[in-house]
């Protein structure tokens, strides 16, 4: 049995054991996952949390769960504390690169060895973003990478992880913190990660302006960058830009004139 089939059976049982008709929030715990696997006689992965991670970012939830979200809504899995989680319904607004967006050419500053041996995962993406100063370009702020894979505990959420943290300062001296989530391969960006990043900033960097970002490989070697804002309706995409890294000689005078306009 594949991991996806095993995980689907387990998460479906966890959900249905806790779900009540019409509910928009369904709480569960790590213990529920273990009990469900035992009842189904399915071996758990060494990292039990990988089941939750898979349905947050990699694969869709089973139809038995998805069909109970309601029209125009989907279920997300939010942290609820140490070893605690909850399914919640949100408006169906996936974070995907807009295929109609213009790709901006940027001179490729990726070191040759990195370019030659890079993989398609999030760490490779973060390295490319860092070497090409795409966070600076995208935000218009001078930025510095502070830390990769920051793991920390946030009250009410438990342990959360941010792929990378940047600090920045603008021409007026205003200081910023930019948590950035990156997705490569088949992983998907999730609004839950952005909510966690906002919570980390509020907890750890409350004196700085928090501007959460996300990066994702798009088609034709394009890198899509997103910035998010908190609104009364939840977290929304505030801006999106696509960057294509090319040799300097591939940026024509027409391109330069176009960007100047």
C-alpha positions in Angstrom: 0.0 0.0 0.0 1.4 3.4 -1.0 2.0 6.1 1.6 -0.8 8.2 0.0 -3.3 5.4 0.4 -2.3 4.7 4.0 -2.4 8.4 4.9 -5.8 8.9 3.2 -7.4 6.0 5.2 -6.0 7.3 8.4 -6.9 11.0 8.0 -10.4 10.1 6.8 -11.0 8.0 9.8 -9.7 10.7 12.1 -12.0 13.3 10.5 -15.2 11.1 10.4 -14.7 10.1 14.0 -14.8 13.7 15.1 -17.0 15.4 12.5 -20.6 16.4 13.3 -23.0 17.4 10.5 -22.6 21.1 9.5 -19.4 21.6 11.5 -16.8 24.1 10.2 -14.2 23.2 12.8 -13.1 19.7 13.6 -10.4 19.3 16.3 -8.2 16.3 16.6 -4.9 15.3 18.1 -1.8 13.2 17.4 -3.3 10.5 19.6 -6.3 10.3 17.3 -3.9 9.6 14.4 -2.2 6.8 16.3 -5.6 5.3 17.4 -7.0 5.4 13.9 -3.9 3.7 12.4 -4.1 1.0 15.0 -7.8 0.4 14.4 -7.2 0.2 10.6 -4.1 -2.0 11.2 -2.0 0.3 9.2 1.7 0.9 10.1 2.4 4.5 11.0 5.4 6.4 9.5 8.3 7.1 11.9 7.3 10.8 11.7 3.6 10.8 12.5 3.4 14.5 11.7 4.2 13.6 8.0 0.6 12.6 7.6 -0.7 16.1 8.5 2.1 17.7 6.4 1.1 15.7 3.4 -2.5 16.9 3.4 -1.5 20.5 4.1 1.0 20.9 1.3 1.3 17.9 -1.0 -2.0 16.1 -1.8 -5.7 16.8 -1.6 -7.8 15.5 1.3 -9.9 12.4 0.6 -13.3 13.1 -1.1 -15.1 12.0 2.1 -13.6 15.0 3.8 -13.5 17.5 1.0 -17.2 17.0 0.2 -18.2 18.2 3.6 -16.6 21.6 3.3 -19.6 23.3 1.8 -20.0 25.2 -1.5 -17.0 27.3 -2.5 -15.0 26.2 0.6 -12.2 23.8 1.4 -10.8 22.3 4.5 -7.4 23.3 5.8 -5.5 21.8 8.8 -4.4 24.4 11.3 -2.2 23.9 14.4 -4.1 23.9 17.7 -1.2 23.6 20.2 1.3 20.9 21.0 0.2 17.7 19.3 -3.2 19.3 18.5 -4.7 20.2 15.2 -8.1 21.3 13.7 -9.7 21.0 10.4 -11.3 24.4 9.4 -13.3 25.5 6.4 -12.0 28.5 4.4 -12.9 30.1 1.1 -11.4 28.1 -1.7 -8.5 30.5 -2.9 -5.5 28.4 -3.7 -2.1 30.1 -3.9 -0.9 29.4 -7.4 1.2 31.4 -9.8 -0.9 33.5 -12.2 -0.1 32.1 -15.7 -1.0 35.5 -17.2 1.6 37.4 -15.2 4.5 39.0 -17.1 7.9 37.5 -16.4 10.6 40.0 -15.5 14.1 39.2 -16.7 16.8 39.5 -14.0 20.5 38.9 -14.7 21.3 35.4 -13.3 23.8 35.7 -10.4 23.5 32.1 -9.3 27.0 30.6 -8.8 27.8 28.1 -11.5 28.2 25.1 -9.2 24.9 25.8 -7.5 23.2 26.1 -10.9 24.7 22.9 -12.1 23.8 20.8 -9.1 20.7 22.4 -7.8 17.6 20.3 -7.1 14.0 21.2 -7.4 13.2 21.4 -3.8 12.6 24.3 -1.5 16.2 24.6 -0.3 17.4 25.0 -3.8 14.7 27.6 -4.5 15.7 29.5 -1.4 19.4 29.5 -2.4 18.5 30.9 -5.9 16.3 33.6 -4.3 19.2 34.5 -2.0 22.0 34.6 -4.5 19.9 36.8 -6.9 18.6 39.1 -4.1 15.1 38.5 -5.3 13.6 39.5 -1.9 15.3 42.9 -2.2 14.1 43.3 -5.8 10.6 42.2 -5.0 10.1 44.3 -1.8 12.2 47.3 -2.7 14.0 46.9 0.7 17.6 46.1 1.5 17.4 42.6 3.0 19.6 40.1 4.8 19.0 36.5 5.4 18.9 35.8 9.2 18.1 32.1 9.5 16.9 29.0 7.6 14.4 26.6 8.9 13.5 28.5 12.0 11.6 26.2 14.4 10.0 27.8 17.3 7.0 27.4 19.6 4.1 29.9 19.3 1.5 30.2 22.0 -1.8 28.5 20.9 -0.1 26.9 17.9 2.7 24.7 19.3 5.9 24.2 17.2 5.9 25.9 13.8 8.6 26.2 11.1 9.5 29.0 8.7 11.6 28.2 5.7 13.7 31.3 5.9 13.7 34.7 7.7 15.0 37.9 6.2 15.5 41.3 8.0 15.4 44.5 6.0 15.7 48.3 6.3 14.3 50.9 3.9 15.5 54.4 2.9 13.6 55.9 5.9 15.1 53.5 8.4 12.0 51.5 8.9 12.9 47.9 9.8 11.2 44.8 8.5 11.0 41.0 9.0 10.3 38.9 6.0 9.3 35.3 6.7 9.4 33.4 3.5 7.9 30.0 2.6 9.2 28.2 -0.4 7.7 25.3 -2.4 9.4 23.2 -5.1 8.4 20.0 -6.8 4.9 18.9 -6.1 4.4 20.7 -2.7 1.8 23.5 -2.6 1.8 26.8 -0.8 -0.8 26.9 2.0 -2.5 29.8 3.7 -1.8 28.0 7.0 1.9 28.6 6.6 1.4 32.3 6.1 -0.8 32.5 9.2 2.0 30.7 11.1 4.6 33.1 9.8 2.5 36.1 11.0 2.2 34.5 14.4 5.9 33.9 14.6 6.6 37.6 13.8 4.1 38.8 16.3 5.7 36.6 18.9 9.4 37.0 18.2 9.7 40.3 16.2 6.8 42.4 17.4 8.7 45.7 17.0 9.4 45.1 13.3 7.0 45.4 10.3 6.1 41.9 9.3 5.7 41.3 5.5 5.2 37.5 4.9 6.4 36.2 1.5 6.3 33.0 -0.5 8.3 31.7 -3.4 7.5 28.9 -5.9 8.9 27.5 -9.0 6.6 28.2 -11.9 6.7 27.1 -15.5 9.7 27.7 -17.8 12.2 28.2 -15.0 10.3 31.2 -13.7 10.2 32.0 -10.0 6.9 33.4 -8.6 7.1 35.6 -5.5 4.1 36.5 -3.4 3.5 39.0 -0.6 0.5 38.6 1.8 -1.5 40.9 4.0 -4.0 40.3 6.8 -7.5 41.5 6.1 -10.8 41.2 7.9 -11.5 38.3 5.6 -8.2 36.5 6.4 -4.8 36.4 4.7 -4.9 37.5 1.1 -2.3 37.9 -1.7 -1.2 41.6 -1.7 1.2 41.4 -4.7 2.7 38.8 -7.1 5.7 39.1 -9.4 7.4 36.6 -11.7 11.1 36.6 -12.3 13.1 34.8 -15.0 16.8 34.5 -14.4 18.7 34.9 -17.7 22.3 35.6 -18.8 22.8 39.4 -18.9 23.1 39.4 -22.7 19.5 38.1 -23.0 18.1 41.3 -21.5 17.6 43.5 -24.6 17.3 47.3 -24.8 13.6 46.8 -25.5 13.3 44.9 -22.2 15.0 47.7 -20.3 12.8 50.4 -21.9 9.7 48.3 -21.2 10.7 47.9 -17.5 11.5 51.7 -17.2 8.0 52.5 -18.3 
